[in-house]
Amino acid sequence: MVTSLTALERNLFRSVNALVEPAVRRGVASSCLLPVSLIVLESTGFKSGSRRRTPLWSLGVGPYRVISTMRGERSFWVKNLQKTQRVRYFIGGKAKSATALVVAPGYSDQLSEASPALLQWLLRRLRELPLSGWAFAILVSGPVSAQPPAIIESRVTTSG
């Protein structure tokens, strides 16, 4: 029964995403001027290595975009970001390169001391949220060369 519910959930999300993703990628309901907006996250499949596109709600916090899911690690985009942090996302009809910092149950990226204060603060706050099963990612825009040195110190598994 659980397997069939998981498959049903997965198929439902895939069907909805197939309808929503092309429109959001073109800029429909996706504005970089609003703090809350739809984006399309483009990540690399953790098993296949293929490009995966997922429409998601995002929240702009300064220069960062925060995405989340209550499905936690059942969401393939979370698994994808845990394996490969380099992503692109589409907002307002334009693609942006980004580095994804993941916060999920038992897992969190660690920042270096050289990371911007707002980014450190945001990552700390997301880790402190008592939302069981939720997963978050902070999208830090810009090419790798534009990132502060050693923005991500390490990727660790946390206890609890």
N, C-alpha and C positions, 0 to 999 in steps of 0.2 A: 504493500500500500504506500509506504513512504517513497519508494522508488518511483511509482507512478505519479505521485504528487510532485516530486522533484522534476520529473520529466515534463509534467503539465506546466509547472511554473516556468521552466526553462523555455518551453515552446511558446508560451504566452508572451514572455518578454521578447523573444526573437521576432515574433509576429508584429508586435507593437513597434519595436525598434526598426524593423524593415520599412514601416510606413513613415515613421517620424524622422529618422536619420537623414534622408536626402533633403528634406525641407529645412531642417535645422542647419545642415551644412551650408545651404545656400543663404542662410541668414534669417529665415522665418522664426519668429519668437526668440531670436538670439541677438541681443544687443550688448555691446561692450559699454554702453552708456548707463545701463541699469545695474544696480548691485546684484539682483537675482536674475539669472538668465539661463536659458537652455544652451548647452554646448554639445558638440560631438567630440568625444575623446577618441583619438586614434592611437592604439597601442599595438604591441607585438604579442601575438598569441604565445602563452607560456609553454604549450606543447608543440604547436604547429610551426611557430615562427612566422606565421602569416599576419598581415595587417588586419586589425579588428577595429571596427568603428561602433561606438556606443553613445547614444544620446543620453545626456544626464543634466539634471539641474545643477547649477553652480551658484556660489556666492562670492562676489568680489570683496576682498579685504585688502585695501591698499593695492599694491601691484600683483597680488596673488589671487588665484581662484581656488575655492574649496569645493570639493565634490564629496558626496557620501552615498552610502547605501545601508539600509537596514538589513539587507540580505547578507552582509558580512562577506565571508570567504566563499559563499555560494555564488557570488557575483564574479564572473570570469575576469572582468576588468581589474578587480583587486588582485587576483592571482597574476595577471599579466604585469601589473605595475610592480609587484613584489619581485618579479624576475628581471624586468627591464624597466628602468626608471625614465629613460628618454622617450618622450611622447610628442605628439602634436595634438592640438585641439582647434576646433573651428568655432569662432564666435563672430557674430556680425557678418558672416559670409567670408571671413578671412581665416587662413590657417596660421597658427602660432606654434613655435617650438617651445617645449617646456621640459623641466625636470620634475618628476612626481615624487613627493615625500609621502609615504604611506603610514597610516596609523590604523591597525586592525587588532582584534583580540590576539594577544600573545606576540605581537609584532609591531615594531616601530622603527622608523629611520632615526638616526642620531645626527644632530647638526654639530658642526665645528664651532668653536668659540668665535671664529671670524664671520659667522653668518649674521645677517641683519637682525637687529633686536626685534622687529615686528615679526619676522619669520620664527625666531626662537619662541617668542611669546605665544604665537598662534599654535605652534606644534605642542607646546606645553598644555595649553587649554584643551586641545583636542584629546590629548592623552588622559586628561582628568575627567572628561565627560563620562558619567556613569551609564552609558547606553550599551547595554549588553548585546553583543552580536553585531553592532554597527561597525562599519569601516569608513575611513576618511582618506582623502589624499589632498595635498596642497600642490597646486600646479605653479611652479616658478618659471615664468616665461623668459624666453631669450635663448640664444644659442649657448652652447656649453662655454665657449670662450668669453661670453659676457657675464657668466656666473661668477660670484665671489669665489676666491680660491677655497677649495675643500669645503664646499657648502654642505656636502654630506660626508660626515666623518665615518660612519659605519652603518650597516644594516644589522639590527640585532633582534633576537627573539627575547621577548620579555616574559617574566614569570607572572602568572595570574591570569 
